[in-house]
Amino acid sequence: YDLRLKILKYKNQLRENLLPDDVIELIAKRVKSNIRELEAAFNNIVTYCTMAHIEPNLSNTERFLSEQLCTQN
């Protein structure tokens, strides 16, 4: 978890802190498989929120991750 969190915080910093810390923590907790999927989840959430013109918050992130993780299994 700690390494996933550090990776996501670094990516978020590079992207000018697009996601709040609680969203970053949720992604780190939910996506455990590998770094590619972790980075994909980060990028997909940023894109999803930007394209849908919605706030990247816990509710929207949870909904997005639930949909994405269900379709991957």
PDB file of N, CA, C, O and CB in Angstrom:
ATOM      1  N   TYR A   1       0.828  -1.204   0.000  1.00  0.00           N
ATOM      2  CA  TYR A   1       0.000   0.000   0.000  1.00  0.00           C
ATOM      3  C   TYR A   1       0.867   1.261   0.000  1.00  0.00           C
ATOM      4  O   TYR A   1       0.602   2.190  -0.763  1.00  0.00           O
ATOM      5  CB  TYR A   1      -0.939   0.002   1.217  1.00  0.00           C
ATOM      6  N   ASP A   2       1.889   1.301   0.840  1.00  0.00           N
ATOM      7  CA  ASP A   2       2.726   2.502   0.942  1.00  0.00           C
ATOM      8  C   ASP A   2       3.415   2.834  -0.379  1.00  0.00           C
ATOM      9  O   ASP A   2       3.474   3.997  -0.778  1.00  0.00           O
ATOM     10  CB  ASP A   2       3.774   2.319   2.035  1.00  0.00           C
ATOM     11  N   LEU A   3       3.931   1.816  -1.052  1.00  0.00           N
ATOM     12  CA  LEU A   3       4.589   2.052  -2.342  1.00  0.00           C
ATOM     13  C   LEU A   3       3.574   2.525  -3.387  1.00  0.00           C
ATOM     14  O   LEU A   3       3.860   3.448  -4.150  1.00  0.00           O
ATOM     15  CB  LEU A   3       5.299   0.767  -2.830  1.00  0.00           C
ATOM     16  N   ARG A   4       2.406   1.910  -3.426  1.00  0.00           N
ATOM     17  CA  ARG A   4       1.367   2.335  -4.366  1.00  0.00           C
ATOM     18  C   ARG A   4       0.974   3.786  -4.102  1.00  0.00           C
ATOM     19  O   ARG A   4       0.780   4.563  -5.037  1.00  0.00           O
ATOM     20  CB  ARG A   4       0.128   1.417  -4.262  1.00  0.00           C
ATOM     21  N   LEU A   5       0.860   4.142  -2.835  1.00  0.00           N
ATOM     22  CA  LEU A   5       0.507   5.504  -2.466  1.00  0.00           C
ATOM     23  C   LEU A   5       1.584   6.495  -2.912  1.00  0.00           C
ATOM     24  O   LEU A   5       1.263   7.561  -3.436  1.00  0.00           O
ATOM     25  CB  LEU A   5       0.292   5.601  -0.957  1.00  0.00           C
ATOM     26  N   LYS A   6       2.846   6.154  -2.710  1.00  0.00           N
ATOM     27  CA  LYS A   6       3.943   7.032  -3.132  1.00  0.00           C
ATOM     28  C   LYS A   6       3.943   7.222  -4.649  1.00  0.00           C
ATOM     29  O   LYS A   6       4.140   8.332  -5.144  1.00  0.00           O
ATOM     30  CB  LYS A   6       5.294   6.458  -2.673  1.00  0.00           C
ATOM     31  N   ILE A   7       3.724   6.141  -5.371  1.00  0.00           N
ATOM     32  CA  ILE A   7       3.683   6.223  -6.842  1.00  0.00           C
ATOM     33  C   ILE A   7       2.561   7.152  -7.281  1.00  0.00           C
ATOM     34  O   ILE A   7       2.764   8.017  -8.133  1.00  0.00           O
ATOM     35  CB  ILE A   7       3.491   4.816  -7.472  1.00  0.00           C
ATOM     36  N   LEU A   8       1.389   6.977  -6.705  1.00  0.00           N
ATOM     37  CA  LEU A   8       0.247   7.805  -7.093  1.00  0.00           C
ATOM     38  C   LEU A   8       0.440   9.271  -6.709  1.00  0.00           C
ATOM     39  O   LEU A   8       0.071  10.165  -7.470  1.00  0.00           O
ATOM     40  CB  LEU A   8      -1.023   7.271  -6.453  1.00  0.00           C
ATOM     41  N   LYS A   9       1.010   9.517  -5.544  1.00  0.00           N
ATOM     42  CA  LYS A   9       1.259  10.901  -5.138  1.00  0.00           C
ATOM     43  C   LYS A   9       2.267  11.572  -6.073  1.00  0.00           C
ATOM     44  O   LYS A   9       2.135  12.753  -6.395  1.00  0.00           O
ATOM     45  CB  LYS A   9       1.768  10.951  -3.686  1.00  0.00           C
ATOM     46  N   TYR A  10       3.269  10.813  -6.504  1.00  0.00           N
ATOM     47  CA  TYR A  10       4.251  11.347  -7.452  1.00  0.00           C
ATOM     48  C   TYR A  10       3.577  11.667  -8.790  1.00  0.00           C
ATOM     49  O   TYR A  10       3.784  12.744  -9.349  1.00  0.00           O
ATOM     50  CB  TYR A  10       5.413  10.340  -7.659  1.00  0.00           C
ATOM     51  N   LYS A  11       2.777  10.738  -9.299  1.00  0.00           N
ATOM     52  CA  LYS A  11       2.067  10.978 -10.560  1.00  0.00           C
ATOM     53  C   LYS A  11       1.132  12.174 -10.430  1.00  0.00           C
ATOM     54  O   LYS A  11       1.019  12.984 -11.351  1.00  0.00           O
ATOM     55  CB  LYS A  11       1.272   9.726 -10.983  1.00  0.00           C
ATOM     56  N   ASN A  12       0.469  12.282  -9.297  1.00  0.00           N
ATOM     57  CA  ASN A  12      -0.447  13.395  -9.076  1.00  0.00           C
ATOM     58  C   ASN A  12       0.300  14.726  -9.052  1.00  0.00           C
ATOM     59  O   ASN A  12      -0.186  15.731  -9.572  1.00  0.00           O
ATOM     60  CB  ASN A  12      -1.215  13.198  -7.770  1.00  0.00           C
ATOM     61  N   GLN A  13       1.470  14.723  -8.450  1.00  0.00           N
ATOM     62  CA  GLN A  13       2.287  15.935  -8.407  1.00  0.00           C
ATOM     63  C   GLN A  13       2.709  16.338  -9.822  1.00  0.00           C
ATOM     64  O   GLN A  13       2.694  17.520 -10.166  1.00  0.00           O
ATOM     65  CB  GLN A  13       3.532  15.720  -7.510  1.00  0.00           C
ATOM     66  N   LEU A  14       3.083  15.359 -10.633  1.00  0.00           N
ATOM     67  CA  LEU A  14       3.461  15.648 -12.016  1.00  0.00           C
ATOM     68  C   LEU A  14       2.296  16.222 -12.822  1.00  0.00           C
ATOM     69  O   LEU A  14       2.492  17.017 -13.741  1.00  0.00           O
ATOM     70  CB  LEU A  14       3.979  14.384 -12.688  1.00  0.00           C
ATOM     71  N   ARG A  15       1.077  15.802 -12.459  1.00  0.00           N
ATOM     72  CA  ARG A  15      -0.126  16.268 -13.162  1.00  0.00           C
ATOM     73  C   ARG A  15      -0.762  17.462 -12.454  1.00  0.00           C
ATOM     74  O   ARG A  15      -1.950  17.731 -12.633  1.00  0.00           O
ATOM     75  CB  ARG A  15      -1.146  15.132 -13.280  1.00  0.00           C
ATOM     76  N   GLU A  16       0.021  18.172 -11.657  1.00  0.00           N
ATOM     77  CA  GLU A  16      -0.409  19.393 -10.972  1.00  0.00           C
ATOM     78  C   GLU A  16      -1.534  19.142  -9.967  1.00  0.00           C
ATOM     79  O   GLU A  16      -2.463  19.940  -9.846  1.00  0.00           O
ATOM     80  CB  GLU A  16      -0.861  20.419 -11.990  1.00  0.00           C
ATOM     81  N   ASN A  17      -1.436  18.019  -9.247  1.00  0.00           N
ATOM     82  CA  ASN A  17      -2.361  17.687  -8.155  1.00  0.00           C
ATOM     83  C   ASN A  17      -3.827  17.729  -8.593  1.00  0.00           C
ATOM     84  O   ASN A  17      -4.648  18.437  -8.008  1.00  0.00           O
ATOM     85  CB  ASN A  17      -2.153  18.644  -6.992  1.00  0.00           C
ATOM     86  N   LEU A  18      -4.127  16.970  -9.615  1.00  0.00           N
ATOM     87  CA  LEU A  18      -5.491  16.914 -10.128  1.00  0.00           C
ATOM     88  C   LEU A  18      -6.445  16.174  -9.204  1.00  0.00           C
ATOM     89  O   LEU A  18      -7.644  16.452  -9.197  1.00  0.00           O
ATOM     90  CB  LEU A  18      -5.500  16.263 -11.476  1.00  0.00           C
ATOM     91  N   LEU A  19      -5.923  15.237  -8.428  1.00  0.00           N
ATOM     92  CA  LEU A  19      -6.774  14.443  -7.552  1.00  0.00           C
ATOM     93  C   LEU A  19      -6.480  14.757  -6.088  1.00  0.00           C
ATOM     94  O   LEU A  19      -5.319  14.918  -5.710  1.00  0.00           O
ATOM     95  CB  LEU A  19      -6.580  12.946  -7.827  1.00  0.00           C
ATOM     96  N   PRO A  20      -7.524  14.844  -5.259  1.00  0.00           N
ATOM     97  CA  PRO A  20      -7.291  15.073  -3.827  1.00  0.00           C
ATOM     98  C   PRO A  20      -6.684  13.836  -3.160  1.00  0.00           C
ATOM     99  O   PRO A  20      -6.757  12.729  -3.694  1.00  0.00           O
ATOM    100  CB  PRO A  20      -8.608  15.455  -3.126  1.00  0.00           C
ATOM    101  N   ASP A  21      -6.097  14.038  -2.008  1.00  0.00           N
ATOM    102  CA  ASP A  21      -5.401  12.955  -1.298  1.00  0.00           C
ATOM    103  C   ASP A  21      -6.311  11.775  -0.973  1.00  0.00           C
ATOM    104  O   ASP A  21      -5.877  10.626  -1.062  1.00  0.00           O
ATOM    105  CB  ASP A  21      -4.795  13.486  -0.018  1.00  0.00           C
ATOM    106  N   ASP A  22      -7.567  12.034  -0.596  1.00  0.00           N
ATOM    107  CA  ASP A  22      -8.448  10.922  -0.256  1.00  0.00           C
ATOM    108  C   ASP A  22      -8.746  10.039  -1.464  1.00  0.00           C
ATOM    109  O   ASP A  22      -8.932   8.831  -1.319  1.00  0.00           O
ATOM    110  CB  ASP A  22      -9.746  11.447   0.330  1.00  0.00           C
ATOM    111  N   VAL A  23      -8.792  10.630  -2.643  1.00  0.00           N
ATOM    112  CA  VAL A  23      -8.995   9.857  -3.875  1.00  0.00           C
ATOM    113  C   VAL A  23      -7.752   9.025  -4.180  1.00  0.00           C
ATOM    114  O   VAL A  23      -7.859   7.861  -4.566  1.00  0.00           O
ATOM    115  CB  VAL A  23      -9.322  10.797  -5.070  1.00  0.00           C
ATOM    116  N   ILE A  24      -6.581   9.619  -4.006  1.00  0.00           N
ATOM    117  CA  ILE A  24      -5.321   8.910  -4.213  1.00  0.00           C
ATOM    118  C   ILE A  24      -5.247   7.700  -3.271  1.00  0.00           C
ATOM    119  O   ILE A  24      -4.853   6.610  -3.685  1.00  0.00           O
ATOM    120  CB  ILE A  24      -4.109   9.862  -3.983  1.00  0.00           C
ATOM    121  N   GLU A  25      -5.620   7.897  -2.024  1.00  0.00           N
ATOM    122  CA  GLU A  25      -5.592   6.808  -1.042  1.00  0.00           C
ATOM    123  C   GLU A  25      -6.568   5.693  -1.422  1.00  0.00           C
ATOM    124  O   GLU A  25      -6.252   4.514  -1.257  1.00  0.00           O
ATOM    125  CB  GLU A  25      -5.927   7.344   0.358  1.00  0.00           C
ATOM    126  N   LEU A  26      -7.732   6.050  -1.921  1.00  0.00           N
ATOM    127  CA  LEU A  26      -8.709   5.048  -2.333  1.00  0.00           C
ATOM    128  C   LEU A  26      -8.186   4.211  -3.497  1.00  0.00           C
ATOM    129  O   LEU A  26      -8.341   2.990  -3.505  1.00  0.00           O
ATOM    130  CB  LEU A  26     -10.026   5.719  -2.721  1.00  0.00           C
ATOM    131  N   ILE A  27      -7.577   4.856  -4.463  1.00  0.00           N
ATOM    132  CA  ILE A  27      -7.005   4.126  -5.606  1.00  0.00           C
ATOM    133  C   ILE A  27      -5.921   3.171  -5.116  1.00  0.00           C
ATOM    134  O   ILE A  27      -5.874   2.014  -5.534  1.00  0.00           O
ATOM    135  CB  ILE A  27      -6.422   5.113  -6.663  1.00  0.00           C
ATOM    136  N   ALA A  28      -5.057   3.651  -4.236  1.00  0.00           N
ATOM    137  CA  ALA A  28      -3.977   2.809  -3.713  1.00  0.00           C
ATOM    138  C   ALA A  28      -4.509   1.602  -2.963  1.00  0.00           C
ATOM    139  O   ALA A  28      -3.907   0.529  -3.010  1.00  0.00           O
ATOM    140  CB  ALA A  28      -3.075   3.619  -2.801  1.00  0.00           C
ATOM    141  N   LYS A  29      -5.620   1.759  -2.278  1.00  0.00           N
ATOM    142  CA  LYS A  29      -6.219   0.640  -1.538  1.00  0.00           C
ATOM    143  C   LYS A  29      -6.895  -0.359  -2.465  1.00  0.00           C
ATOM    144  O   LYS A  29      -6.840  -1.565  -2.222  1.00  0.00           O
ATOM    145  CB  LYS A  29      -7.229   1.159  -0.526  1.00  0.00           C
ATOM    146  N   ARG A  30      -7.530   0.129  -3.523  1.00  0.00           N
ATOM    147  CA  ARG A  30      -8.355  -0.740  -4.364  1.00  0.00           C
ATOM    148  C   ARG A  30      -7.591  -1.446  -5.475  1.00  0.00           C
ATOM    149  O   ARG A  30      -7.918  -2.583  -5.815  1.00  0.00           O
ATOM    150  CB  ARG A  30      -9.454   0.055  -4.967  1.00  0.00           C
ATOM    151  N   VAL A  31      -6.576  -0.793  -6.051  1.00  0.00           N
ATOM    152  CA  VAL A  31      -5.855  -1.372  -7.185  1.00  0.00           C
ATOM    153  C   VAL A  31      -4.546  -1.955  -6.669  1.00  0.00           C
ATOM    154  O   VAL A  31      -3.606  -1.227  -6.350  1.00  0.00           O
ATOM    155  CB  VAL A  31      -5.593  -0.304  -8.304  1.00  0.00           C
ATOM    156  N   LYS A  32      -4.505  -3.292  -6.594  1.00  0.00           N
ATOM    157  CA  LYS A  32      -3.371  -3.961  -5.958  1.00  0.00           C
ATOM    158  C   LYS A  32      -2.561  -4.833  -6.908  1.00  0.00           C
ATOM    159  O   LYS A  32      -1.518  -5.359  -6.518  1.00  0.00           O
ATOM    160  CB  LYS A  32      -3.858  -4.797  -4.823  1.00  0.00           C
ATOM    161  N   SER A  33      -3.011  -4.994  -8.128  1.00  0.00           N
ATOM    162  CA  SER A  33      -2.422  -6.006  -9.006  1.00  0.00           C
ATOM    163  C   SER A  33      -1.000  -5.674  -9.476  1.00  0.00           C
ATOM    164  O   SER A  33      -0.072  -6.439  -9.211  1.00  0.00           O
ATOM    165  CB  SER A  33      -3.303  -6.195 -10.203  1.00  0.00           C
ATOM    166  N   ASN A  34      -0.821  -4.552 -10.163  1.00  0.00           N
ATOM    167  CA  ASN A  34       0.516  -4.185 -10.631  1.00  0.00           C
ATOM    168  C   ASN A  34       0.573  -2.697 -10.942  1.00  0.00           C
ATOM    169  O   ASN A  34      -0.452  -2.015 -10.934  1.00  0.00           O
ATOM    170  CB  ASN A  34       0.906  -5.007 -11.877  1.00  0.00           C
ATOM    171  N   ILE A  35       1.765  -2.199 -11.213  1.00  0.00           N
ATOM    172  CA  ILE A  35       1.944  -0.753 -11.405  1.00  0.00           C
ATOM    173  C   ILE A  35       1.249  -0.255 -12.670  1.00  0.00           C
ATOM    174  O   ILE A  35       0.766   0.876 -12.702  1.00  0.00           O
ATOM    175  CB  ILE A  35       3.432  -0.409 -11.467  1.00  0.00           C
ATOM    176  N   ARG A  36       1.194  -1.075 -13.696  1.00  0.00           N
ATOM    177  CA  ARG A  36       0.517  -0.642 -14.926  1.00  0.00           C
ATOM    178  C   ARG A  36      -0.961  -0.398 -14.685  1.00  0.00           C
ATOM    179  O   ARG A  36      -1.517   0.589 -15.165  1.00  0.00           O
ATOM    180  CB  ARG A  36       0.695  -1.682 -16.032  1.00  0.00           C
ATOM    181  N   GLU A  37      -1.596  -1.289 -13.947  1.00  0.00           N
ATOM    182  CA  GLU A  37      -3.013  -1.111 -13.649  1.00  0.00           C
ATOM    183  C   GLU A  37      -3.225   0.050 -12.679  1.00  0.00           C
ATOM    184  O   GLU A  37      -4.239   0.744 -12.755  1.00  0.00           O
ATOM    185  CB  GLU A  37      -3.602  -2.403 -13.066  1.00  0.00           C
ATOM    186  N   LEU A  38      -2.291   0.261 -11.784  1.00  0.00           N
ATOM    187  CA  LEU A  38      -2.364   1.388 -10.863  1.00  0.00           C
ATOM    188  C   LEU A  38      -2.300   2.702 -11.636  1.00  0.00           C
ATOM    189  O   LEU A  38      -3.117   3.596 -11.415  1.00  0.00           O
ATOM    190  CB  LEU A  38      -1.228   1.316  -9.823  1.00  0.00           C
ATOM    191  N   GLU A  39      -1.335   2.817 -12.536  1.00  0.00           N
ATOM    192  CA  GLU A  39      -1.205   4.028 -13.341  1.00  0.00           C
ATOM    193  C   GLU A  39      -2.395   4.190 -14.281  1.00  0.00           C
ATOM    194  O   GLU A  39      -2.857   5.310 -14.503  1.00  0.00           O
ATOM    195  CB  GLU A  39       0.099   3.998 -14.143  1.00  0.00           C
ATOM    196  N   ALA A  40      -2.890   3.101 -14.830  1.00  0.00           N
ATOM    197  CA  ALA A  40      -4.058   3.168 -15.703  1.00  0.00           C
ATOM    198  C   ALA A  40      -5.274   3.662 -14.937  1.00  0.00           C
ATOM    199  O   ALA A  40      -6.039   4.480 -15.447  1.00  0.00           O
ATOM    200  CB  ALA A  40      -4.345   1.800 -16.325  1.00  0.00           C
ATOM    201  N   ALA A  41      -5.458   3.175 -13.724  1.00  0.00           N
ATOM    202  CA  ALA A  41      -6.587   3.624 -12.908  1.00  0.00           C
ATOM    203  C   ALA A  41      -6.486   5.120 -12.638  1.00  0.00           C
ATOM    204  O   ALA A  41      -7.478   5.840 -12.749  1.00  0.00           O
ATOM    205  CB  ALA A  41      -6.642   2.843 -11.579  1.00  0.00           C
ATOM    206  N   PHE A  42      -5.311   5.583 -12.290  1.00  0.00           N
ATOM    207  CA  PHE A  42      -5.089   7.017 -12.052  1.00  0.00           C
ATOM    208  C   PHE A  42      -5.442   7.813 -13.296  1.00  0.00           C
ATOM    209  O   PHE A  42      -6.234   8.753 -13.237  1.00  0.00           O
ATOM    210  CB  PHE A  42      -3.623   7.289 -11.642  1.00  0.00           C
ATOM    211  N   ASN A  43      -4.851   7.434 -14.422  1.00  0.00           N
ATOM    212  CA  ASN A  43      -5.091   8.167 -15.669  1.00  0.00           C
ATOM    213  C   ASN A  43      -6.552   8.105 -16.096  1.00  0.00           C
ATOM    214  O   ASN A  43      -7.104   9.102 -16.562  1.00  0.00           O
ATOM    215  CB  ASN A  43      -4.210   7.614 -16.779  1.00  0.00           C
ATOM    216  N   ASN A  44      -7.178   6.951 -15.941  1.00  0.00           N
ATOM    217  CA  ASN A  44      -8.577   6.799 -16.337  1.00  0.00           C
ATOM    218  C   ASN A  44      -9.511   7.630 -15.471  1.00  0.00           C
ATOM    219  O   ASN A  44     -10.489   8.187 -15.970  1.00  0.00           O
ATOM    220  CB  ASN A  44      -8.983   5.342 -16.269  1.00  0.00           C
ATOM    221  N   ILE A  45      -9.222   7.718 -14.193  1.00  0.00           N
ATOM    222  CA  ILE A  45     -10.058   8.535 -13.304  1.00  0.00           C
ATOM    223  C   ILE A  45      -9.911  10.014 -13.643  1.00  0.00           C
ATOM    224  O   ILE A  45     -10.903  10.742 -13.683  1.00  0.00           O
ATOM    225  CB  ILE A  45      -9.684   8.288 -11.827  1.00  0.00           C
ATOM    226  N   VAL A  46      -8.696  10.457 -13.884  1.00  0.00           N
ATOM    227  CA  VAL A  46      -8.484  11.848 -14.288  1.00  0.00           C
ATOM    228  C   VAL A  46      -9.244  12.137 -15.584  1.00  0.00           C
ATOM    229  O   VAL A  46      -9.935  13.150 -15.691  1.00  0.00           O
ATOM    230  CB  VAL A  46      -6.970  12.141 -14.469  1.00  0.00           C
ATOM    231  N   THR A  47      -9.115  11.253 -16.557  1.00  0.00           N
ATOM    232  CA  THR A  47      -9.787  11.442 -17.841  1.00  0.00           C
ATOM    233  C   THR A  47     -11.304  11.412 -17.680  1.00  0.00           C
ATOM    234  O   THR A  47     -12.011  12.263 -18.221  1.00  0.00           O
ATOM    235  CB  THR A  47      -9.343  10.368 -18.836  1.00  0.00           C
ATOM    236  N   TYR A  48     -11.798  10.422 -16.930  1.00  0.00           N
ATOM    237  CA  TYR A  48     -13.235  10.282 -16.703  1.00  0.00           C
ATOM    238  C   TYR A  48     -13.816  11.559 -16.082  1.00  0.00           C
ATOM    239  O   TYR A  48     -14.829  12.072 -16.558  1.00  0.00           O
ATOM    240  CB  TYR A  48     -13.518   9.069 -15.792  1.00  0.00           C
ATOM    241  N   CYS A  49     -13.196  12.061 -15.048  1.00  0.00           N
ATOM    242  CA  CYS A  49     -13.703  13.252 -14.377  1.00  0.00           C
ATOM    243  C   CYS A  49     -13.601  14.489 -15.261  1.00  0.00           C
ATOM    244  O   CYS A  49     -14.489  15.341 -15.249  1.00  0.00           O
ATOM    245  CB  CYS A  49     -12.950  13.481 -13.080  1.00  0.00           C
ATOM    246  N   THR A  50     -12.534  14.585 -16.016  1.00  0.00           N
ATOM    247  CA  THR A  50     -12.357  15.723 -16.909  1.00  0.00           C
ATOM    248  C   THR A  50     -13.408  15.712 -18.023  1.00  0.00           C
ATOM    249  O   THR A  50     -14.047  16.729 -18.291  1.00  0.00           O
ATOM    250  CB  THR A  50     -10.944  15.714 -17.511  1.00  0.00           C
ATOM    251  N   MET A  51     -13.578  14.574 -18.656  1.00  0.00           N
ATOM    252  CA  MET A  51     -14.517  14.468 -19.778  1.00  0.00           C
ATOM    253  C   MET A  51     -15.973  14.602 -19.326  1.00  0.00           C
ATOM    254  O   MET A  51     -16.796  15.162 -20.051  1.00  0.00           O
ATOM    255  CB  MET A  51     -14.322  13.136 -20.498  1.00  0.00           C
ATOM    256  N   ALA A  52     -16.290  14.099 -18.151  1.00  0.00           N
ATOM    257  CA  ALA A  52     -17.661  14.163 -17.638  1.00  0.00           C
ATOM    258  C   ALA A  52     -17.933  15.485 -16.900  1.00  0.00           C
ATOM    259  O   ALA A  52     -19.055  15.742 -16.465  1.00  0.00           O
ATOM    260  CB  ALA A  52     -17.924  12.977 -16.699  1.00  0.00           C
ATOM    261  N   HIS A  53     -16.901  16.307 -16.770  1.00  0.00           N
ATOM    262  CA  HIS A  53     -17.006  17.590 -16.057  1.00  0.00           C
ATOM    263  C   HIS A  53     -17.536  17.392 -14.639  1.00  0.00           C
ATOM    264  O   HIS A  53     -18.443  18.095 -14.194  1.00  0.00           O
ATOM    265  CB  HIS A  53     -17.921  18.559 -16.828  1.00  0.00           C
ATOM    266  N   ILE A  54     -16.949  16.418 -13.941  1.00  0.00           N
ATOM    267  CA  ILE A  54     -17.334  16.159 -12.560  1.00  0.00           C
ATOM    268  C   ILE A  54     -16.119  16.262 -11.653  1.00  0.00           C
ATOM    269  O   ILE A  54     -14.974  16.146 -12.091  1.00  0.00           O
ATOM    270  CB  ILE A  54     -17.989  14.775 -12.426  1.00  0.00           C
ATOM    271  N   GLU A  55     -16.400  16.482 -10.392  1.00  0.00           N
ATOM    272  CA  GLU A  55     -15.344  16.617  -9.384  1.00  0.00           C
ATOM    273  C   GLU A  55     -14.745  15.248  -9.065  1.00  0.00           C
ATOM    274  O   GLU A  55     -15.485  14.291  -8.839  1.00  0.00           O
ATOM    275  CB  GLU A  55     -15.898  17.279  -8.094  1.00  0.00           C
ATOM    276  N   PRO A  56     -13.421  15.142  -9.043  1.00  0.00           N
ATOM    277  CA  PRO A  56     -12.805  13.869  -8.643  1.00  0.00           C
ATOM    278  C   PRO A  56     -12.880  13.700  -7.134  1.00  0.00           C
ATOM    279  O   PRO A  56     -11.965  14.100  -6.414  1.00  0.00           O
ATOM    280  CB  PRO A  56     -11.335  13.797  -9.115  1.00  0.00           C
ATOM    281  N   ASN A  57     -13.973  13.106  -6.654  1.00  0.00           N
ATOM    282  CA  ASN A  57     -14.152  12.899  -5.226  1.00  0.00           C
ATOM    283  C   ASN A  57     -14.284  11.407  -4.936  1.00  0.00           C
ATOM    284  O   ASN A  57     -14.234  10.584  -5.850  1.00  0.00           O
ATOM    285  CB  ASN A  57     -15.389  13.667  -4.711  1.00  0.00           C
ATOM    286  N   LEU A  58     -14.451  11.065  -3.667  1.00  0.00           N
ATOM    287  CA  LEU A  58     -14.516   9.654  -3.278  1.00  0.00           C
ATOM    288  C   LEU A  58     -15.689   8.928  -3.927  1.00  0.00           C
ATOM    289  O   LEU A  58     -15.545   7.792  -4.379  1.00  0.00           O
ATOM    290  CB  LEU A  58     -14.616   9.537  -1.769  1.00  0.00           C
ATOM    291  N   SER A  59     -16.823   9.565  -3.973  1.00  0.00           N
ATOM    292  CA  SER A  59     -18.019   8.930  -4.537  1.00  0.00           C
ATOM    293  C   SER A  59     -17.826   8.602  -6.017  1.00  0.00           C
ATOM    294  O   SER A  59     -18.083   7.478  -6.448  1.00  0.00           O
ATOM    295  CB  SER A  59     -19.243   9.841  -4.356  1.00  0.00           C
ATOM    296  N   ASN A  60     -17.379   9.574  -6.781  1.00  0.00           N
ATOM    297  CA  ASN A  60     -17.165   9.356  -8.217  1.00  0.00           C
ATOM    298  C   ASN A  60     -16.059   8.343  -8.471  1.00  0.00           C
ATOM    299  O   ASN A  60     -16.160   7.529  -9.389  1.00  0.00           O
ATOM    300  CB  ASN A  60     -16.825  10.673  -8.910  1.00  0.00           C
ATOM    301  N   THR A  61     -15.018   8.387  -7.673  1.00  0.00           N
ATOM    302  CA  THR A  61     -13.900   7.457  -7.842  1.00  0.00           C
ATOM    303  C   THR A  61     -14.327   6.036  -7.484  1.00  0.00           C
ATOM    304  O   THR A  61     -13.975   5.086  -8.183  1.00  0.00           O
ATOM    305  CB  THR A  61     -12.700   7.889  -6.975  1.00  0.00           C
ATOM    306  N   GLU A  62     -15.076   5.889  -6.410  1.00  0.00           N
ATOM    307  CA  GLU A  62     -15.558   4.565  -6.005  1.00  0.00           C
ATOM    308  C   GLU A  62     -16.446   3.966  -7.098  1.00  0.00           C
ATOM    309  O   GLU A  62     -16.312   2.791  -7.440  1.00  0.00           O
ATOM    310  CB  GLU A  62     -16.337   4.654  -4.669  1.00  0.00           C
ATOM    311  N   ARG A  63     -17.342   4.773  -7.636  1.00  0.00           N
ATOM    312  CA  ARG A  63     -18.227   4.308  -8.708  1.00  0.00           C
ATOM    313  C   ARG A  63     -17.407   3.891  -9.929  1.00  0.00           C
ATOM    314  O   ARG A  63     -17.651   2.832 -10.507  1.00  0.00           O
ATOM    315  CB  ARG A  63     -19.244   5.412  -9.095  1.00  0.00           C
ATOM    316  N   PHE A  64     -16.453   4.704 -10.316  1.00  0.00           N
ATOM    317  CA  PHE A  64     -15.622   4.400 -11.478  1.00  0.00           C
ATOM    318  C   PHE A  64     -14.812   3.125 -11.253  1.00  0.00           C
ATOM    319  O   PHE A  64     -14.778   2.253 -12.122  1.00  0.00           O
ATOM    320  CB  PHE A  64     -14.684   5.573 -11.786  1.00  0.00           C
ATOM    321  N   LEU A  65     -14.168   3.011 -10.107  1.00  0.00           N
ATOM    322  CA  LEU A  65     -13.359   1.821  -9.827  1.00  0.00           C
ATOM    323  C   LEU A  65     -14.212   0.556  -9.768  1.00  0.00           C
ATOM    324  O   LEU A  65     -13.793  -0.502 -10.239  1.00  0.00           O
ATOM    325  CB  LEU A  65     -12.604   1.997  -8.511  1.00  0.00           C
ATOM    326  N   SER A  66     -15.389   0.664  -9.198  1.00  0.00           N
ATOM    327  CA  SER A  66     -16.278  -0.500  -9.137  1.00  0.00           C
ATOM    328  C   SER A  66     -16.640  -0.980 -10.534  1.00  0.00           C
ATOM    329  O   SER A  66     -16.646  -2.181 -10.801  1.00  0.00           O
ATOM    330  CB  SER A  66     -17.551  -0.165  -8.350  1.00  0.00           C
ATOM    331  N   GLU A  67     -16.940  -0.046 -11.419  1.00  0.00           N
ATOM    332  CA  GLU A  67     -17.270  -0.407 -12.797  1.00  0.00           C
ATOM    333  C   GLU A  67     -16.062  -0.998 -13.513  1.00  0.00           C
ATOM    334  O   GLU A  67     -16.185  -1.999 -14.219  1.00  0.00           O
ATOM    335  CB  GLU A  67     -17.787   0.816 -13.559  1.00  0.00           C
ATOM    336  N   GLN A  68     -14.909  -0.391 -13.338  1.00  0.00           N
ATOM    337  CA  GLN A  68     -13.709  -0.841 -14.036  1.00  0.00           C
ATOM    338  C   GLN A  68     -13.222  -2.194 -13.526  1.00  0.00           C
ATOM    339  O   GLN A  68     -12.857  -3.061 -14.320  1.00  0.00           O
ATOM    340  CB  GLN A  68     -12.605   0.190 -13.890  1.00  0.00           C
ATOM    341  N   LEU A  69     -13.216  -2.376 -12.229  1.00  0.00           N
ATOM    342  CA  LEU A  69     -12.730  -3.629 -11.660  1.00  0.00           C
ATOM    343  C   LEU A  69     -13.688  -4.780 -11.952  1.00  0.00           C
ATOM    344  O   LEU A  69     -13.256  -5.928 -12.057  1.00  0.00           O
ATOM    345  CB  LEU A  69     -12.532  -3.482 -10.154  1.00  0.00           C
ATOM    346  N   CYS A  70     -14.973  -4.490 -12.082  1.00  0.00           N
ATOM    347  CA  CYS A  70     -15.946  -5.538 -12.438  1.00  0.00           C
ATOM    348  C   CYS A  70     -15.758  -5.986 -13.882  1.00  0.00           C
ATOM    349  O   CYS A  70     -15.883  -7.173 -14.185  1.00  0.00           O
ATOM    350  CB  CYS A  70     -17.389  -5.035 -12.227  1.00  0.00           C
ATOM    351  N   THR A  71     -15.462  -5.055 -14.767  1.00  0.00           N
ATOM    352  CA  THR A  71     -15.315  -5.406 -16.183  1.00  0.00           C
ATOM    353  C   THR A  71     -14.000  -6.118 -16.451  1.00  0.00           C
ATOM    354  O   THR A  71     -13.870  -6.808 -17.462  1.00  0.00           O
ATOM    355  CB  THR A  71     -15.410  -4.159 -17.051  1.00  0.00           C
ATOM    356  N   GLN A  72     -13.021  -5.964 -15.562  1.00  0.00           N
ATOM    357  CA  GLN A  72     -11.728  -6.621 -15.761  1.00  0.00           C
ATOM    358  C   GLN A  72     -11.755  -8.085 -15.334  1.00  0.00           C
ATOM    359  O   GLN A  72     -10.939  -8.874 -15.811  1.00  0.00           O
ATOM    360  CB  GLN A  72     -10.645  -5.883 -14.990  1.00  0.00           C
ATOM    361  N   ASN A  73     -12.662  -8.464 -14.457  1.00  0.00           N
ATOM    362  CA  ASN A  73     -12.717  -9.831 -13.938  1.00  0.00           C
ATOM    363  C   ASN A  73     -13.512 -10.733 -14.828  1.00  0.00           C
ATOM    364  O   ASN A  73     -13.656 -11.920 -14.534  1.00  0.00           O
ATOM    365  CB  ASN A  73     -13.302  -9.851 -12.557  1.00  0.00           C
TER     366      ASN A  73
END
